Amino acid sequence: MTATAAPSPAEELTQIRAEIARLRLREAELSEIVLRDTALPKIATMHKATLTTRRERVFDPRLLPSEIRLDPAYSREKVRRVLREGPATATDPLEAAEVPARATPRTRFLASL
């Protein structure tokens, strides 16, 4: 009997994200079936599906005057760390270079809206 090596964290992360994507797709398919087929029972042995409609107010920056949208005084910089996975290649750098923070804020924040 041979022992299999545990996958590396990068490989496991890729597998988990693929499984999450598969489950999200299946969730969308099942939700569409439940919403579309009104004759389908919404109550099962252990669970039920309930459709509710909600109305809420949301902030839409596109409705602001362009003088405010383009004014750097009304914007801030947001820094996020994003972990991406993909196949390793021989040309990949060993370490990704750190991106320095901007010294000045962007002046066209929300300009494309």
C-alpha positions in Angstrom: 0.0 0.0 0.0 1.5 3.3 -1.1 0.9 6.6 0.7 -0.1 9.5 -1.5 1.5 12.9 -0.9 -0.8 15.6 0.3 -1.4 18.3 -2.3 0.5 21.5 -1.9 -1.5 24.5 -0.5 -1.5 26.0 -4.0 -2.9 22.9 -5.6 -5.5 22.4 -2.8 -6.6 26.0 -3.2 -7.1 25.5 -6.9 -9.1 22.4 -6.3 -11.3 24.1 -3.7 -11.9 27.1 -5.9 -12.9 24.8 -8.8 -15.3 22.9 -6.5 -16.8 26.2 -5.3 -17.3 27.3 -8.9 -19.0 24.0 -9.7 -21.3 24.4 -6.7 -22.2 28.0 -7.6 -23.1 26.9 -11.1 -25.3 24.1 -9.7 -26.9 26.6 -7.2 -27.7 28.9 -10.1 -29.3 26.0 -12.1 -31.4 24.9 -9.1 -32.5 28.4 -8.3 -33.6 29.0 -11.8 -35.6 25.8 -11.7 -37.3 26.7 -8.4 -38.1 30.3 -9.7 -39.3 29.3 -13.1 -41.4 26.2 -12.3 -44.3 27.5 -10.3 -45.9 24.0 -10.1 -42.8 22.6 -8.4 -43.3 22.0 -4.7 -41.3 24.4 -2.6 -41.3 22.3 0.5 -39.4 19.1 0.9 -38.8 16.8 3.8 -36.1 18.8 5.4 -36.0 22.2 3.6 -38.2 24.7 1.9 -37.6 27.4 -0.7 -39.1 30.8 0.0 -39.2 33.6 -2.5 -39.3 37.1 -1.1 -39.1 40.5 -2.9 -37.3 43.3 -1.2 -36.9 46.9 -2.1 -34.0 48.9 -0.8 -32.3 52.2 -1.5 -28.8 52.0 -2.8 -26.2 54.7 -3.3 -25.4 55.2 -7.0 -22.3 57.4 -7.5 -23.1 57.7 -11.2 -25.9 60.1 -10.3 -23.5 62.5 -8.7 -22.4 65.6 -10.6 -19.1 65.0 -12.5 -17.4 67.8 -10.5 -17.8 65.7 -7.3 -17.1 62.3 -9.0 -13.8 63.6 -10.5 -12.7 65.6 -7.4 -9.8 63.8 -5.7 -10.9 65.2 -2.3 -13.9 62.8 -2.4 -11.9 59.7 -3.2 -9.5 57.4 -1.4 -7.2 54.6 -2.3 -8.1 51.1 -1.4 -5.4 48.4 -1.2 -6.4 44.8 -1.6 -4.3 41.7 -1.7 -5.5 39.2 -4.3 -4.4 35.6 -4.3 -4.7 34.1 -7.8 -4.0 30.5 -8.7 -2.9 29.0 -12.0 -0.6 26.5 -13.6 3.1 26.9 -12.7 5.4 27.6 -15.7 9.1 27.8 -16.0 8.9 31.5 -16.8 7.0 32.4 -13.6 9.1 34.5 -11.1 9.8 33.0 -7.8 8.3 35.8 -5.9 5.8 38.5 -7.0 7.1 42.0 -6.6 5.4 44.1 -4.0 3.5 47.0 -5.5 4.3 50.2 -3.6 1.4 52.3 -2.3 0.6 55.4 -4.4 2.0 58.7 -3.1 -0.9 60.6 -4.6 -4.5 59.5 -4.9 -6.1 58.8 -8.2 -7.9 61.8 -9.7 -10.3 59.9 -11.9 -12.1 57.8 -9.2 -15.5 56.8 -10.5 -14.9 58.8 -13.7 -15.8 55.8 -15.8 -19.3 55.5 -14.3 
